[in-house]
Amino acid sequence: MNYEERLQNVSVLGAAGKMGSGILLLTALEMADLSLKPEGKGKKYVINAIDVSDEALIGLMKYLRTQVLKAAEKKIVALRSIYKDHPALIENSEIINQYVTDVISLVMPSTRLEAALGSLLIFEAIKEDPALKVKIFSYLIENNPHQPWFFTNTSSIPIGELDEKAKLGGRIIGFHFYNPPAVQKLVEIIPAKNTLKEVHEFALAYAKNLRKVVVPSNDVAGFIGNGHFMRDILYATREVEKLQKEFGFVEAVYAMNRISQDYLIRPMGIFQLIDYVGVDVCSYILSVMQSYMKGEELHCALLDQLLALNIKGGQYPDGSQKDGILKYEKGKVTGVFDSKKKDYRMIDELKAKVDERLGPMPSAQPWKSIVNNPGKEEILKAYFAEIKNAKSPGAALTKAYALKSREIGIKLVTNKVAFNEKDVNTVLLTGFFHAYGPVNDYLK
Amino acid sequence: MKKLRRKVYMVAGYNTVSMGTGRKEFNPKKECPGLEEYIKEAGQGTLKLIGGAKNVDECAIGNFMGSRFNKQANMAAFFPFIDEGLRGKPAIRVEGACATGALALMTGIKSVLAETAEVVLVIGVEVQNTVKAMYGADILAGAGWFKDRKEGHAYFFPGQFSDRAGAYFEKYGRDKTRKAFARWYRNAIENARLCPTAQEHHNTTKDLEALAMMEPNGRSFVDHLNVFDCSKVSDGASSIAVVSEEGLKRTGIPKEQAIEVLGFGQAEEDLTKKPVEQTELTTSKLAVKTALESAGIIISQVGTAEIHDCFTIAGVMAVEALGLADPGKGTDFILEGNTARDGKFPINTTGGLIGWGHPTGATGVHQAVTILEQLTGKAGDSQIKIPADRPYGLTVNMGGNDKTLVSIVYHRG
């Protein structure tokens, strides 16, 4: 079975979710492009969008239509040649509308898992629950006569375990998109020990056609992305625990968020990123990783305490940020949750005091002006040299944080999660939009 | 052409801002001013300078594609919306693609020549930011033959002029031509910076030529032009009054604040035919020749020109069509600095279509307003010195791919 044939009948499980909807969109576009090639004529392409509620699927179809329209507008130059033999399609608007119709008509929404029984390829983007995944995979491999391949979007569960427990015979690979899949260039590809060669080859070809940056990762829980991110969380929350004795809790959260964003020149502070991913999701990923890594303490008491108070973060269906550890107004951080008062305290009230404690701010430029700056290497070198020599508490926290981030990155290589330091840096640069990789010599 | 039977003047020019990307106040996510707001602002701007609506005999409005950009037709009926005093007066709307503005001017000129009017209020307007660029390309493609649309590029007109650029590269060499494009862009932006209504007025890029040397990318746009080679999507209106000597008296404007129309050339080419020669603007050449002859002057007597640089390649070819350089030598003429504001033949002193903007139906009127300002010393920061031995101004307004052409020769009144 060749590449095109494999993509003739596909299912996406969890299609209405944050990750699933993006995977569905990208795959539907790829399938439509295949179906519109001269050699695709007369062939049937189907993508089943499977999720648990009708309501979510209705929302998904709306999202899909908007996104396909955007994609069509962007590639109008190519679409004109694709539809050149359709005499009735003359104007760009007619061609764009036709393309949207052609993509959407491939998508079959369903709330029934049985819809996936005819598929040759199944993307899985459901809850990060190993038992649930195994249950579903087992059902599908037993009842689908086509011996389908499974592409799991898990960001933490070892693929080999899913393969063995669901008896997939190597017909599975980790294909980990970053959020949101339609925008983020990075995918981590994680073959299990027994993953079939042709599954791996297909995964690479599919990633290439989606124009993704591929980073291979070994099959170790958390892989590279969460391998770094989760330990980054643990470090930051432990620092908060230390600092709060002197600063107070709310002030310590604000301080570490500021250090990890403004001082480290990252796109988001660590607590904002936790909210973005979801406090519950982060906590769950940690617990999954913990179950595979007995020798390392991966439990975060702070996240559990916050969850007990129903502090979750995450996003509204329109993509805007829900309040979590931090409070947001029009996307901007305006407050920090006070676990004692069980309410938010506004940053305006505490900013001056904390900033004074951190000492004079080094001459950091905002992340935005650095990230795509061709001269960023020199700017960062000079900046971290300044941090290294500065005596302020803020500089000391920054130095320690950057060195910890570097250590986490190096350990991912020595523990054989990543193949090399460059891959670690690529994941942070591409998947997390950092301006520089964690494994660097700026503070040497 | 016979000598004009009467003297015809233009006075009281007014431009709105050319609105679109590049202007700080432009925000496509918010509701933008509509067609009628631009018409009103420009119309009132001119009326104020000519003593009000009571002095107007006739009106002409040029608009290219409001029927699609704004779902609006019957635009002559906006004149009474500008000023109640225009109710009941004759008005007409004209269209000739991107030469629409100059056709509106010609309508005014001919009314004055026909002695049906002493004062004609002429407005050109286009509001194009109502749709995204790829849909705007469909609409603007109406300046070509619709039967060519299917085989045309997604960005139809950039595609047409990219083909011309490709042919020019092949015939005369790519490197120098691309450098001339980049210089053209730099001149346009530098001039626009001096003009407060220009779309590129706020442009702060330091090395404009380096930016404009960006390699074209045929996968996302066209093969031989990059975005800096193209005029932008603009909203705007320009207005002017076309008057007789009697009209000058009536409006109380002294002659030295007017420009006189000395001659003009109009020419049409078959819309259904491919260009006669890809590397030449043959219809432009004809229109300019007719205009100069009817004015009784030669190109070396012209002090400044406003030409139709919808694309840099059109700018290069227009320089040749004007007779300033031989075919293939327009690039040298530009690279030697001749067309810059301090060069020997300053062109597009407020930025032209690339720098000031290209609200299609307004462009021809905007060109006349710039010439009026320059020849009467009212161009503010944009003012250039008009040499005493070359006191004439010239405009070239082009519709479609060298199909509808109007060239006008002016002299200070």
Interface residues (C-beta under 8 A of the other chain):
Chain A: E73 I76 V77 A78 L79 R80 K84 P87 I90 E91 N92 S93 I96
Chain B: K132 M134 Y135 A137 D138 A141 F146 R149 K150 E151 H153 A154 Y155 G218 R219 S220 F221
